[in-house]
Amino acid sequence: MSSSQTAVKVESLSPKETWISIGIIGMLFFIFGFVSWVNAILIPYFKIAFTLSNLDSYLVAFAFYISYLVMSVPASYLLRAVGFKKGMMYGFFAMALGAYIFVPAAMTRTYELFLLGLFTLGSGLAVLQTAANPYVTILGPKESAAQRISIMGIFNKGAGILAPILFAAVVLRVGDSELFQQLDQMSPEARDAALTELIQRVITPYAVVGTVLLALGIFVRFSPLPEIDTEHESAEVAEANSGKSSIFQFPHLVLGAIAIFLHVGTQVIAIDTVIPYANSFGISLLDAKVFPSFTLAFTILGYLVGISLIPKVISQVNVLRICTLLGTALTLLIVFSSGPIRFLGMTVDISILFVVLLGLANSLVWAGIWPLALDGLGRFTKLGASIMIMGLCGNAIMPMVYGYFADLYSVKMAYWVLFPCYLYLVYYALHGHKIRKWKIA
């Protein structure tokens, strides 16, 4: 790493330096959340503007998150070569490029170009995630790592609450509900003109987002964020890892990456499908836009509980077990329950509220998995983090699986895809994270 002369051990940081670092990384997690969770409204928005099927509309999530599979390992080598700070700067620059691609995509109303912009945004975010997640995990005692990650989660999901609402405020108009209902009755020319005007509303907001991301890249590069040394191991860790030459010799990491894949898939399904699911009950896009924000609000509630109780009252692994079991139970309630209930002045099906409550079940799963999976990696930490970040491609694949079954059966029955995911997460929480050697029959 070029910055090895300035890299410091985390134990040498003062409390002030540690909290400054947490604040800066928190800002990064806010950006992660804003850029990622706006997909919750981009999916139904593009579905209307490009007249897409359920499956095709979830290409938004696929294009954005498949970049994690492609870019995570290269990101780890980039970080080893240039350090955390320069690597984060390059990540922001890539995200800015992705945002700027939205401008010609909107001007030409080209869905494939939007998908390229989303892939580029995700690629930059993969670099940032590969840097920020291990950074905050090792920035203090491992027993309280879930607490620190929960703080990051508040930044992330707080931005997620704002993103769909702000996007809707900027690009949607009061009369759009009537417009959407009239599209099928319009002449081809009038319909094409209306949809072109609709999609071009994203030009200004994404041009602004691109400029802000450029500025943030420069800020992080020259910020007081310390370069943390992850290459040198303690004597105990070095001895344990002395015979290991591959990252795949850490079963708890590999199983943890699978857990991350399934966890983020369940999380993005809960958030990105709740609007179309509400639409299936006759709730309009303008009314349904609040549901992702409520899902994320329950996630923040879970984070606050985690910050308050971990590790003094309950261990992070026991919280992980509770959350995964709750997700399993809520999945069954979604597919088996039905009936009207009043919520926010609307009459909604009760199963929609169980989808929203998945936000609580998902809240501390990420925070629980990361410290368990990175435990004892030592000099393999950055590469191990890249394997974990590769798991975020679950955000790309799982919504596509949901969309396939939604088209094949129904948007309600498609939630069955969550059930095996939560069962695996329960397994990892109970046993999988303890495995330190592969058993060969």
Residue pairs with C-beta under 8 A, 6 or more apart in sequence:
1 7
1 79
1 80
1 81
1 82
1 83
1 231
2 81
2 82
2 83
2 86
3 82
3 83
3 85
3 86
3 227
4 229
4 231
6 227
7 83
7 227
7 228
7 229
7 231
8 226
8 227
8 228
8 229
9 228
9 229
9 232
10 138
10 139
10 140
10 228
10 229
13 21
13 139
13 226
17 224
17 226
18 139
18 140
20 224
20 225
21 135
21 139
21 225
21 226
22 136
22 139
22 148
22 151
24 220
24 223
24 224
24 225
25 132
25 135
25 136
25 139
25 152
25 225
26 151
26 152
26 155
27 155
27 216
28 88
28 128
28 132
28 220
29 132
29 152
29 153
29 155
29 156
29 159
30 155
30 156
30 158
30 159
31 128
31 159
31 213
31 216
32 125
32 128
32 129
32 132
32 156
32 159
33 155
33 156
33 157
33 158
33 159
33 160
33 163
34 159
34 160
34 162
34 163
35 95
35 121
35 125
35 163
35 209
36 64
36 125
36 156
36 160
36 395
37 157
37 159
37 160
37 163
37 164
37 271
37 292
37 296
38 163
38 164
38 167
39 60
39 61
39 64
39 118
39 268
39 272
40 160
40 163
40 164
40 271
40 272
40 274
40 275
40 292
41 163
41 164
41 167
41 168
41 275
41 289
41 292
42 60
42 167
43 57
43 58
43 60
43 61
43 272
43 275
43 276
44 57
44 275
44 276
44 279
44 285
45 167
45 171
45 285
46 52
46 57
46 60
46 111
46 114
46 199
47 54
47 56
47 57
47 276
48 180
48 183
48 195
48 198
48 285
49 109
49 195
49 198
49 199
50 56
50 109
50 111
50 195
50 199
51 195
52 111
53 403
53 407
54 276
54 403
54 406
54 407
54 411
55 400
55 403
55 404
55 406
55 407
57 276
57 403
58 272
58 399
58 400
58 402
58 403
59 115
59 400
60 114
60 115
60 118
61 268
61 272
61 395
61 396
61 399
61 400
62 396
62 397
62 399
62 400
63 115
63 116
63 118
63 119
63 122
63 396
64 118
64 119
64 121
64 122
64 395
64 396
65 122
65 264
65 268
65 392
65 393
65 394
65 395
65 396
65 397
66 119
66 122
66 393
66 396
66 397
67 119
67 120
67 121
67 122
67 123
67 125
67 126
68 122
68 125
68 126
68 129
68 389
68 390
68 391
68 392
68 393
68 395
68 396
69 390
69 393
69 396
70 123
70 126
71 122
71 123
71 126
71 127
72 126
72 129
72 130
72 386
72 387
72 389
72 390
72 392
73 383
73 386
73 387
73 390
75 87
75 91
75 126
75 127
75 130
75 131
75 386
75 389
76 130
76 382
76 383
76 385
76 386
78 87
78 90
78 127
79 87
79 127
79 130
79 131
79 382
80 231
80 382
82 90
83 227
84 131
84 135
84 225
84 227
84 228
85 220
85 221
85 223
85 225
85 227
86 221
87 127
87 130
87 131
88 127
88 128
88 131
88 132
88 217
88 220
88 221
89 217
89 218
89 220
89 221
90 124
90 127
90 217
91 124
91 125
91 126
91 127
91 128
91 131
91 217
92 124
92 128
92 213
92 214
92 216
92 217
92 220
93 124
93 213
93 214
93 217
94 120
94 121
94 123
94 124
94 127
95 120
95 121
95 124
95 125
95 128
95 213
96 124
96 210
96 211
96 213
96 214
96 217
97 120
97 124
97 210
98 117
98 118
98 119
98 120
98 121
98 122
98 123
98 124
98 210
99 117
99 121
99 206
99 207
99 209
99 210
99 213
100 117
100 206
100 207
100 210
101 113
101 114
101 116
101 117
101 120
102 114
102 117
102 202
102 203
102 206
102 207
102 210
103 203
103 206
103 207
104 110
104 113
105 111
105 113
105 114
105 116
105 117
106 114
106 199
106 200
106 201
106 202
106 203
106 206
107 200
107 203
109 195
109 196
109 199
109 200
117 206
124 213
126 389
126 392
129 389
129 392
130 382
130 385
130 386
130 389
132 152
133 149
133 370
133 385
133 388
133 389
134 230
134 374
134 381
134 382
134 384
134 385
135 228
136 145
136 148
136 149
136 152
137 145
137 148
137 149
137 370
137 371
137 374
138 145
138 228
138 230
138 374
138 381
139 148
139 228
140 148
142 371
142 375
143 311
143 315
143 316
144 310
144 311
145 316
145 367
145 370
145 371
146 306
146 310
146 311
146 316
146 319
146 364
146 367
146 368
146 370
146 371
147 306
147 307
147 310
147 311
147 316
147 367
149 366
149 367
149 370
149 371
150 303
150 304
150 306
150 307
150 310
150 363
150 364
150 367
151 303
151 307
153 299
153 300
153 303
153 363
153 366
153 367
154 300
154 303
154 304
154 307
157 296
157 297
157 299
157 300
157 303
158 296
158 300
160 271
160 292
160 293
160 296
160 299
161 293
161 296
161 297
161 300
162 293
164 289
164 292
164 293
165 289
165 290
165 293
167 205
168 286
168 289
170 201
170 204
170 205
171 198
171 201
171 202
171 205
172 285
172 286
172 289
173 179
176 198
176 285
176 286
177 284
177 285
177 286
179 194
179 198
180 284
180 285
183 191
183 194
183 195
186 194
230 379
230 381
230 382
231 379
232 379
233 241
233 378
233 379
234 378
237 376
237 377
237 378
238 378
240 376
240 378
241 376
241 377
241 378
241 379
241 380
244 250
244 380
247 253
247 380
247 383
247 384
247 387
248 254
249 438
250 376
250 377
250 380
250 384
250 436
251 435
251 436
251 437
251 438
252 372
252 373
252 375
252 432
252 433
252 434
252 435
252 436
253 373
253 374
253 377
253 384
253 387
253 388
254 387
255 373
255 428
255 432
255 433
255 435
256 369
256 370
256 372
256 373
256 374
256 388
256 428
256 432
256 433
257 373
257 387
257 388
257 390
257 391
258 391
258 424
258 428
259 369
259 373
259 391
259 424
259 425
259 428
259 432
260 366
260 369
260 373
260 388
260 391
260 392
260 394
261 391
261 392
261 393
261 394
261 397
262 394
262 398
262 421
262 422
262 424
262 425
263 362
263 365
263 366
263 369
263 394
263 421
263 425
264 366
264 391
264 392
264 394
264 395
264 398
265 394
265 395
265 397
265 398
265 399
265 401
265 421
266 327
266 358
266 362
266 398
266 418
266 421
266 422
266 425
267 358
267 362
267 365
267 366
267 395
268 394
268 395
268 398
268 399
269 398
269 399
269 402
269 415
269 417
269 418
270 295
270 355
270 356
270 358
270 359
270 362
271 292
271 295
271 296
271 359
272 292
272 399
273 355
273 399
273 402
273 406
273 411
273 414
273 415
274 288
274 291
274 292
274 295
274 352
274 355
274 356
275 285
275 288
275 289
275 291
275 292
276 406
276 411
277 352
277 355
277 411
277 412
278 287
278 288
278 291
278 348
278 352
279 285
279 288
280 410
280 411
280 412
281 348
281 349
281 352
283 346
283 348
287 346
290 344
291 352
291 355
291 356
294 356
294 359
295 355
295 356
295 358
295 359
296 359
297 359
298 356
298 357
298 358
298 359
298 360
298 363
299 359
299 360
299 362
299 363
300 363
301 360
301 363
302 323
302 359
302 360
302 361
302 362
302 363
302 364
303 363
303 364
303 367
305 363
305 364
306 316
306 319
306 363
306 364
306 367
309 319
310 316
310 319
316 364
316 367
316 368
316 371
316 372
317 368
317 372
317 429
317 433
319 364
319 367
319 368
320 364
320 365
320 368
320 369
320 372
320 429
321 426
321 429
321 430
323 360
323 361
323 362
323 363
323 364
323 365
323 368
324 361
324 365
324 422
324 425
324 426
324 428
324 429
325 426
326 360
326 361
327 358
327 361
327 362
327 365
327 418
327 422
327 425
328 419
328 422
328 423
328 426
330 354
330 357
330 358
330 361
331 358
331 415
331 416
331 418
331 419
331 422
332 419
333 351
333 354
334 351
334 354
334 355
334 412
334 415
334 418
335 351
335 412
335 413
335 415
335 416
337 350
337 351
337 354
338 349
338 350
338 351
339 349
339 350
340 347
340 348
340 349
340 350
341 347
341 348
341 349
341 350
341 353
342 348
343 352
343 353
351 412
355 415
358 418
365 425
368 429
369 428
369 433
370 388
372 428
372 433
373 384
373 388
373 433
374 381
374 384
374 385
374 388
377 384
398 417
398 421
401 417
402 414
402 415
402 417
403 414
404 414
405 413
405 414
405 416
405 417
406 414
